[in-house]
């Protein structure tokens, strides 16, 4: 009963969003100059390292200042958390990608390590409307522009049966309150099924990078992995020169050993 009325409202709103599908079209923001963006020597040096390593000229010349930082943060986290070897093909899924404002960060990171990249992002609540009257899906189209390997999937992750080499999962719902607060119906709170399905979606030798918000969710995530006998490595607090969050973020890497 704790969330009864909020859940009732969430169910109604979610139903209406799925039915209405209203959105302005052709979301667009202008590129902004990046001069003076990095205020410390450490952040400037790290940006230069990542810029050269992952060939970020297209990203830097086609982004707002803040979105450039968001994508640098994404690349920085991936670069620190995952060690990849070069290969011919790579398949990657971002679970719960929202409007996928960091799609280029994922794309340029993984593209460095393969000849052919398949990058998918899946989002359940694609018709959530922002104050500017664009939906998540419409905004995602802009951030995916010029990424031929990227596909935005509208749907429930539990109904997606593809196999991937890597899954990126940022702020999964491992405790109930955040899901209710973000406006999703309570019936979608299925942390065990979601994690089991994520692990089953991995190719042999694949990995899942999970980023949790706050120590409570971080502990809940690890407890869930242990309960399901899913092997993982805790990364501790996730930090970056480019962005910091009011509530600290923590990471784990799940690994599926070769058969």
C-alpha positions in Angstrom: 0.0 0.0 0.0 3.0 2.3 0.4 3.0 3.4 -3.2 -0.6 2.6 -4.1 -1.8 6.0 -5.3 1.5 6.9 -7.0 1.5 3.6 -8.8 -2.1 4.1 -9.9 -1.1 7.5 -11.3 1.9 6.0 -13.0 -0.2 3.3 -14.6 -2.6 5.9 -16.0 0.1 8.2 -17.2 2.2 5.4 -18.8 -0.9 4.1 -20.6 -1.7 7.6 -22.0 1.9 8.1 -23.1 1.8 4.8 -25.0 -1.4 5.8 -26.7 -0.9 9.4 -27.4 2.7 9.3 -28.8 2.7 13.1 -29.2 6.0 14.8 -30.0 7.5 17.7 -31.8 9.8 16.5 -34.6 13.4 17.0 -35.6 15.0 17.8 -32.3 18.2 19.8 -32.8 20.8 21.7 -30.7 23.6 23.8 -32.1 27.3 22.9 -31.6 29.0 25.0 -29.0 32.7 26.0 -28.8 34.6 24.1 -26.3 37.2 26.8 -25.4 37.7 27.1 -21.7 35.6 24.0 -20.9 38.3 22.3 -18.8 39.2 24.2 -15.7 41.9 22.0 -14.3 45.1 20.7 -15.9 44.1 17.1 -15.1 40.8 17.4 -16.9 42.4 19.0 -19.9 45.0 16.3 -20.1 42.5 13.5 -19.8 40.3 15.0 -22.5 43.3 15.2 -24.8 44.2 11.6 -24.1 40.7 10.3 -24.8 40.3 12.7 -27.8 43.4 11.1 -29.5 42.8 7.5 -28.4 39.1 7.4 -29.6 39.2 9.9 -32.4 36.6 12.3 -31.0 36.8 15.1 -33.5 33.2 14.5 -34.8 31.9 14.4 -31.3 33.7 17.6 -30.2 32.5 19.5 -33.3 28.9 18.4 -33.0 27.8 18.8 -29.4 26.9 21.3 -26.8 29.5 21.9 -24.1 27.6 19.9 -21.5 26.8 17.0 -23.9 30.5 16.8 -24.8 31.3 16.4 -21.1 28.5 13.8 -20.7 30.0 11.8 -23.5 33.6 12.2 -22.3 32.4 11.0 -18.9 30.9 7.9 -20.6 34.1 7.2 -22.5 36.2 7.8 -19.4 34.1 5.3 -17.3 34.2 2.7 -20.1 38.0 3.2 -20.6 38.7 2.7 -16.9 36.2 -0.2 -16.3 36.6 -2.4 -19.4 39.8 -3.8 -21.1 39.0 -4.8 -24.7 41.0 -6.6 -27.3 40.6 -5.8 -31.0 38.2 -8.1 -32.8 36.3 -8.2 -36.0 32.7 -7.9 -34.7 31.3 -6.5 -31.5 27.7 -6.3 -30.3 26.7 -4.0 -27.5 23.4 -3.2 -25.8 22.6 -0.3 -23.6 19.7 -1.3 -21.2 17.3 1.6 -20.3 19.1 4.2 -22.5 16.4 6.9 -22.0 17.1 9.5 -24.7 20.6 8.1 -25.3 22.4 11.4 -24.9 25.6 9.5 -24.5 25.3 7.2 -27.6 28.3 8.7 -29.2 30.5 8.1 -26.2 29.6 4.4 -26.3 29.9 4.3 -30.1 33.4 5.8 -30.3 34.7 3.7 -27.4 33.6 0.4 -28.8 34.3 1.2 -32.4 38.0 1.5 -31.6 38.1 -2.2 -30.8 36.3 -3.7 -33.8 35.9 -3.5 -37.5 32.1 -4.0 -37.4 30.0 -2.7 -34.5 26.4 -3.4 -33.6 25.2 -0.9 -31.0 21.7 -1.1 -29.6 19.9 0.9 -27.0 16.6 -0.2 -25.5 14.1 1.9 -23.6 10.7 1.1 -22.2 9.3 4.6 -21.7 10.2 6.1 -25.1 7.2 8.4 -25.2 8.0 10.3 -22.1 7.5 14.0 -23.0 10.0 16.7 -22.0 9.0 20.3 -21.3 10.0 21.3 -24.8 7.4 18.8 -26.2 10.0 16.3 -27.6 9.8 12.7 -26.5 12.8 10.6 -25.5 12.6 8.7 -28.8 12.7 12.0 -30.8 15.7 13.3 -28.9 17.5 10.0 -29.2 17.2 10.3 -33.0 19.4 13.5 -32.8 22.0 11.9 -30.6 22.3 8.9 -32.8 22.8 11.0 -36.0 25.8 9.8 -38.0 26.1 6.6 -36.0 25.2 4.0 -38.7 25.7 1.1 -36.3 23.3 2.4 -33.7 19.7 1.2 -33.3 17.1 2.6 -30.8 14.7 -0.1 -29.6 11.4 0.8 -28.1 10.3 -2.0 -25.8 10.7 -4.2 -22.8 14.1 -5.6 -22.3 12.6 -8.9 -21.0 11.1 -9.4 -24.4 14.4 -8.8 -26.3 16.1 -12.1 -27.1 19.3 -11.0 -28.9 22.8 -12.0 -27.8 25.5 -9.4 -27.1 29.2 -9.2 -26.2 28.7 -6.3 -23.8 25.8 -4.8 -21.9 25.9 -1.3 -20.4 23.3 -0.7 -17.7 23.3 2.7 -16.1 21.2 3.1 -12.9 19.1 -0.1 -13.0 16.1 -0.3 -10.7 17.3 -2.5 -7.9 15.2 -0.9 -5.3 11.6 0.0 -5.8 11.3 3.7 -4.9 13.4 5.1 -7.8 11.2 3.2 -10.3 8.0 4.7 -8.8 9.6 8.2 -8.6 10.5 8.0 -12.3 6.9 7.4 -13.2 6.9 3.7 -14.2 4.2 1.2 -13.1 5.2 -1.0 -10.2 4.7 -4.1 -12.4 7.9 -3.3 -14.2 10.0 -3.7 -11.0 11.6 -7.0 -11.7 15.2 -6.7 -10.6 15.9 -10.5 -10.4 14.3 -11.3 -13.8 16.0 -8.4 -15.4 19.5 -9.4 -14.1 18.9 -13.0 -15.0 17.9 -12.0 -18.5 20.8 -9.7 -18.9 23.2 -12.5 -18.0 21.5 -14.9 -20.4 21.8 -12.2 -23.1 25.6 -12.3 -22.9 27.7 -14.3 -25.4 30.3 -16.5 -23.8 33.2 -14.3 -22.6 30.9 -11.3 -22.5 30.6 -8.6 -19.8 28.0 -6.3 -18.2 29.0 -3.0 -16.8 26.4 -1.8 -14.2 26.5 1.7 -12.7 24.5 2.2 -9.5 23.4 5.3 -7.7 24.3 5.5 -4.0 25.6 2.9 -1.6 22.2 1.4 -0.9 21.6 0.5 -4.6 25.2 -0.6 -4.9 24.9 -3.0 -2.0 21.5 -4.2 -3.3 23.1 -4.9 -6.7 25.8 -7.0 -5.3 23.4 -8.9 -3.0 21.3 -9.6 -6.1 24.3 -11.0 -8.0 25.2 -13.2 -5.1 21.7 -14.5 -4.8 21.6 -15.5 -8.5 25.2 -16.9 -8.4 26.3 -14.4 -11.1 30.0 -13.7 -11.0 31.0 -10.0 -10.7 33.9 -7.7 -9.8 33.1 -4.6 -7.6 34.6 -1.4 -8.9 33.8 0.8 -6.0 33.0 4.5 -6.5 33.0 5.7 -10.1 34.7 9.1 -10.5 35.7 11.2 -13.5 37.5 14.5 -14.3 34.5 15.5 -16.4 31.4 15.2 -14.3 30.5 14.6 -10.6 27.1 13.7 -9.2 25.4 14.8 -6.0 24.8 11.1 -5.2 28.0 9.1 -5.8 27.9 6.4 -8.4 29.4 2.9 -8.0 30.1 0.1 -10.5 30.4 -3.6 -10.9 31.4 -5.7 -13.9 29.7 -9.0 -14.5 31.7 -11.5 -16.5 30.4 -14.6 -18.3 33.3 -17.1 -18.6 34.0 -19.0 -21.8 32.3 -22.4 -21.8 
